[in-house]
Amino acid sequence: MDYKKLFFRLNEKLAQNNLTLHLSCVGGFVLEYYGLKATDDIDAFYDSSDKIEELIKEVGIEFGVGTEKEVWLNHAIGNILSLGASPQRETIYQASHLTVTISSLEEILVDKIEAGRAKDIPDIAKIMKYIGMKTPDSLLKQMKDYASGETNPAIILEAYSMAYGEEALKNYLRKNPELLRLLR
């Protein structure tokens, strides 16, 4: 899916209706932006209105993306840490009536770990490798700094194993045997 074409067309429709929109993109779209995963939709936070939702749906119909139940631009997403006004947000599209920013990969990493879903472990592993996170130490510390305390550290260790191999995890656990209890 060519998101630049979708953003361009959405900007045109916003301009025709004298509306402006700022999209704060999170989730799988950020991974797609960095070439780590493909996705069929964009999860974003934005100020919605009936007219904006209508324009989003029109763009989807025009380009043949999304469905009636699942539009290509989705603002129905859960608790996301990366929503905050982080200095790490990057503007990836700027036009007269539409601005699109994305969360940093580090923020997406924290979000995915906080979500605690098994389906996110491959994404966590890809991000760890992409940003050069060589040990789970830095990530476990980062989780203490940013997380709400409900994070399962076993997810981090499983993603580390997926990113760097079982042997790397075994070597890490030999040096940190107190973490073995997290894998039981």
WOVENZI-V130694 format. One record per residue. N is the residue number from 0. PSI is psi in whole degrees, 0 to 359 (none if undefined). D_LAST is the distance of its C-alpha to the last C-alpha in whole Angstrom. Layout:
# WOVENZI-V130694
n & psi & d_last
N & PSI & D_LAST
N & PSI & D_LAST
This chain:
# WOVENZI-V130694
n & psi & d_last
0 & 131 & 41
1 & 97 & 44
2 & 330 & 43
3 & 321 & 46
4 & 319 & 48
5 & 315 & 46
6 & 318 & 46
7 & 312 & 50
8 & 320 & 51
9 & 319 & 49
10 & 317 & 51
11 & 315 & 54
12 & 321 & 54
13 & 317 & 53
14 & 318 & 56
15 & 333 & 58
16 & 10 & 57
17 & 44 & 57
18 & 151 & 53
19 & 155 & 51
20 & 138 & 47
21 & 121 & 44
22 & 127 & 41
23 & 97 & 38
24 & 142 & 36
25 & 179 & 32
26 & 214 & 29
27 & 329 & 30
28 & 322 & 33
29 & 319 & 32
30 & 320 & 30
31 & 319 & 33
32 & 322 & 36
33 & 5 & 34
34 & 23 & 34
35 & 345 & 30
36 & 152 & 30
37 & 147 & 33
38 & 156 & 33
39 & 353 & 36
40 & 174 & 36
41 & 124 & 36
42 & 127 & 34
43 & 155 & 36
44 & 135 & 37
45 & 161 & 41
46 & 115 & 44
47 & 156 & 44
48 & 167 & 47
49 & 319 & 49
50 & 317 & 51
51 & 317 & 48
52 & 322 & 46
53 & 316 & 49
54 & 320 & 50
55 & 315 & 46
56 & 319 & 47
57 & 316 & 50
58 & 318 & 49
59 & 316 & 46
60 & 315 & 49
61 & 322 & 51
62 & 359 & 48
63 & 37 & 47
64 & 152 & 43
65 & 179 & 41
66 & 178 & 42
67 & 321 & 43
68 & 332 & 40
69 & 94 & 38
70 & 164 & 40
71 & 336 & 40
72 & 109 & 39
73 & 125 & 37
74 & 10 & 37
75 & 74 & 35
76 & 159 & 31
77 & 202 & 29
78 & 119 & 28
79 & 123 & 28
80 & 326 & 28
81 & 3 & 30
82 & 329 & 33
83 & 163 & 35
84 & 72 & 38
85 & 142 & 36
86 & 350 & 38
87 & 354 & 36
88 & 141 & 37
89 & 134 & 39
90 & 122 & 42
91 & 349 & 42
92 & 130 & 45
93 & 123 & 48
94 & 184 & 51
95 & 323 & 54
96 & 4 & 52
97 & 130 & 48
98 & 134 & 46
99 & 123 & 42
100 & 158 & 40
101 & 152 & 36
102 & 159 & 33
103 & 159 & 32
104 & 325 & 29
105 & 320 & 27
106 & 320 & 28
107 & 321 & 27
108 & 312 & 23
109 & 316 & 23
110 & 313 & 24
111 & 322 & 21
112 & 317 & 18
113 & 324 & 20
114 & 328 & 20
115 & 25 & 16
116 & 136 & 17
117 & 325 & 16
118 & 344 & 19
119 & 349 & 20
120 & 316 & 17
121 & 322 & 20
122 & 318 & 22
123 & 316 & 20
124 & 316 & 20
125 & 317 & 24
126 & 317 & 25
127 & 313 & 23
128 & 316 & 25
129 & 318 & 28
130 & 1 & 28
131 & 31 & 27
132 & 99 & 24
133 & 336 & 23
134 & 155 & 20
135 & 349 & 18
136 & 309 & 19
137 & 324 & 22
138 & 319 & 20
139 & 320 & 18
140 & 317 & 21
141 & 320 & 23
142 & 324 & 20
143 & 324 & 21
144 & 324 & 25
145 & 338 & 25
146 & 164 & 22
147 & 359 & 22
148 & 356 & 19
149 & 7 & 17
150 & 138 & 16
151 & 108 & 12
152 & 339 & 12
153 & 330 & 9
154 & 318 & 12
155 & 315 & 14
156 & 323 & 12
157 & 319 & 12
158 & 321 & 16
159 & 316 & 16
160 & 319 & 15
161 & 323 & 17
162 & 318 & 20
163 & 358 & 20
164 & 157 & 19
165 & 323 & 16
166 & 321 & 18
167 & 318 & 18
168 & 317 & 15
169 & 316 & 14
170 & 320 & 17
171 & 317 & 16
172 & 330 & 13
173 & 323 & 16
174 & 340 & 18
175 & 64 & 15
176 & 339 & 13
177 & 342 & 12
178 & 348 & 10
179 & 326 & 7
180 & 337 & 6
181 & 341 & 6
182 & 2 & 4
183 & none & 0
